[in-house]
Each structure stands twice: as C-alpha cells, then as structure tokens.
Amino acid sequence: MPTQQKRSVLVVDDFPAMRHSIRQLMETRGFGVVEACNGIEALDKLKNHSFDLIVSDLVMPEMDGFELCESIKNDRRTSSVPVIVVSTQTDVRFIMRALKAGADDYIIKPVQGELLDKVLQRAFLSEDIKL
C-alpha cells in the first residue's frame, strides 16, 4: 500500500501565539505546517513552495488577509488552493469582504477543533479525508 504524502498548510498570522495554536491544531490533523507573519511573507513562501491549504488572519501589518486572498486567487498557480480565514472580526461586513476577496471559509478566533474539522472536510470535499 503506497504511503500518503502529508498535506501542507501555510499559516499566516502576525501573532506568534496564534500561529503556534493553529500549528498545533493542524499538526494533530496530519498537516505539515509552514508559518508566515503577514501577507508579504506568505506570498514569498508561495513562490517557492506549494501548499494544500492556507489559513490566514485578516488584520495584519504590511499586507492584510484581504489583499493576500486576492493575490492568491488571482494567481493561476495558487488560485485553486483553499483559503480559510481565521479572525476575531465577527462583523458580517468583514466576513463578506473576506469571502469576496476569495476566502473559501471563515472561522472566528479562537479556532475550535470541531469547527476546524468541518471546515477541513468542506475544503477537501473531493478527497477522502479522515479526521
């Protein structure tokens, strides 16, 4: 039986503690994790690596999550990569703006494991994912 390659996720957040928390959640779900502290660093990492998933905060310095989503979805190399936004913003205007920018899903911080599992199942709907 062939071994399945580990999925990779790019976690983008300007707070190290939040990146660490999301890293732990993703690693326990079998993902390899790469971190970036803002959208500019994330785009730089996307130039040299391919990812199966991107999890990004919205409010960050230098390049925010809205701009990052737009850049990812407007690049033919990365446009099909699912983007999950995680944010403390609960206002529906933020949520709608993130979805219009290209986010595939939206989770309000703090990220809860059960909700993350449901979002991951939707993100990889066409694949047989076991969580």
C-alpha positions as CSV (number, residue, x, y, z in Angstrom):
1,M,0.0,0.0,0.0
2,P,1.5,3.4,-1.0
3,T,2.1,5.9,1.8
4,Q,0.1,9.0,1.5
5,Q,2.1,12.3,1.4
6,K,1.4,14.6,4.3
7,R,-0.7,17.7,3.3
8,S,0.9,21.0,3.8
9,V,-0.6,24.2,5.2
10,L,0.6,27.8,5.2
11,V,-0.4,29.5,8.5
12,V,-0.4,33.3,8.3
13,D,-0.9,35.4,11.4
14,D,1.1,38.3,12.9
15,F,0.7,36.9,16.4
16,P,3.3,34.2,17.2
17,A,1.0,32.6,19.9
18,M,-1.9,32.3,17.4
19,R,0.4,30.8,14.7
20,H,1.6,28.3,17.3
21,S,-2.0,27.4,18.3
22,I,-3.1,26.9,14.7
23,R,0.1,24.9,14.0
24,Q,-0.7,22.5,16.9
25,L,-4.3,22.1,15.6
26,M,-3.1,21.4,12.1
27,E,-0.2,19.1,13.1
28,T,-2.6,16.9,15.1
29,R,-4.7,16.6,11.9
30,G,-1.7,15.4,10.0
31,F,-0.6,18.6,8.2
32,G,2.9,19.8,7.7
33,V,3.0,23.5,8.7
34,V,4.9,26.5,7.4
35,E,4.3,29.8,9.1
36,A,4.3,33.5,7.8
37,C,3.8,36.6,9.9
38,N,2.0,38.7,7.2
39,G,0.7,38.6,3.6
40,I,4.0,39.7,2.1
41,E,5.9,36.9,3.8
42,A,3.2,34.4,2.8
43,L,3.4,35.4,-0.9
44,D,7.2,35.0,-0.7
45,K,6.8,31.4,0.7
46,L,4.2,30.7,-2.1
47,K,6.8,31.5,-4.7
48,N,9.0,28.6,-3.6
49,H,6.5,26.1,-2.1
50,S,3.2,24.6,-2.9
51,F,0.6,24.2,-0.2
52,D,-2.6,22.2,0.0
53,L,-4.3,24.8,2.2
54,I,-3.7,28.4,3.5
55,V,-5.0,29.5,6.9
56,S,-4.8,33.3,7.3
57,D,-5.7,36.1,9.7
58,L,-7.3,39.2,8.3
59,V,-5.8,42.1,10.2
60,M,-2.0,42.1,9.8
61,P,0.6,44.7,9.1
62,E,2.3,45.3,5.7
63,M,-0.3,43.1,3.7
64,D,-3.6,42.1,5.3
65,G,-5.6,38.9,4.7
66,F,-7.9,40.6,2.2
67,E,-5.1,41.5,-0.1
68,L,-3.5,38.1,0.5
69,C,-6.7,36.3,-0.5
70,E,-7.0,38.4,-3.7
71,S,-3.4,37.8,-4.6
72,I,-3.7,34.0,-4.1
73,K,-6.9,33.8,-6.1
74,N,-5.7,36.0,-8.9
75,D,-2.6,33.8,-9.5
76,R,-3.2,30.8,-11.7
77,R,-0.6,28.8,-9.7
78,T,-2.4,29.2,-6.4
79,S,-6.0,30.0,-7.3
80,S,-7.3,26.5,-6.5
81,V,-5.7,26.4,-3.1
82,P,-8.4,26.7,-0.4
83,V,-8.0,29.7,1.9
84,I,-9.5,29.6,5.3
85,V,-9.7,33.0,7.1
86,V,-9.4,33.0,10.9
87,S,-10.2,36.3,12.6
88,T,-11.5,37.9,15.7
89,Q,-13.7,40.0,13.5
90,T,-17.4,39.0,13.9
91,D,-19.0,41.8,11.9
92,V,-20.7,40.4,8.8
93,R,-19.1,43.1,6.7
94,F,-15.7,41.7,7.4
95,I,-16.9,38.2,6.7
96,M,-18.5,39.2,3.4
97,R,-15.4,41.2,2.4
98,A,-13.1,38.2,3.1
99,L,-15.4,35.9,1.0
100,K,-15.5,38.4,-1.8
101,A,-11.7,38.6,-1.7
102,G,-11.5,34.9,-2.3
103,A,-11.6,33.2,1.1
104,D,-13.2,29.8,0.9
105,D,-14.3,29.7,4.5
106,Y,-14.2,31.9,7.7
107,I,-13.6,30.8,11.3
108,I,-13.9,33.2,14.2
109,K,-11.0,33.0,16.7
110,P,-10.3,31.2,18.9
111,V,-10.2,28.3,16.5
112,Q,-12.2,25.4,17.9
113,G,-11.1,21.9,16.8
114,E,-14.6,20.5,15.9
115,L,-15.4,23.5,13.7
116,L,-12.0,23.3,12.1
117,D,-12.7,19.6,11.3
118,K,-15.9,20.6,9.5
119,V,-14.2,23.3,7.5
120,L,-11.4,21.0,6.5
121,Q,-13.9,18.4,5.4
122,R,-15.6,21.1,3.2
123,A,-12.2,22.3,1.9
124,F,-11.2,18.8,0.8
125,L,-14.7,17.6,-0.2
126,S,-13.5,16.0,-3.4
127,E,-10.9,13.9,-1.5
128,D,-11.3,11.2,1.1
129,I,-10.2,12.9,4.2
130,K,-10.2,11.2,7.5
131,L,-10.2,13.4,10.6
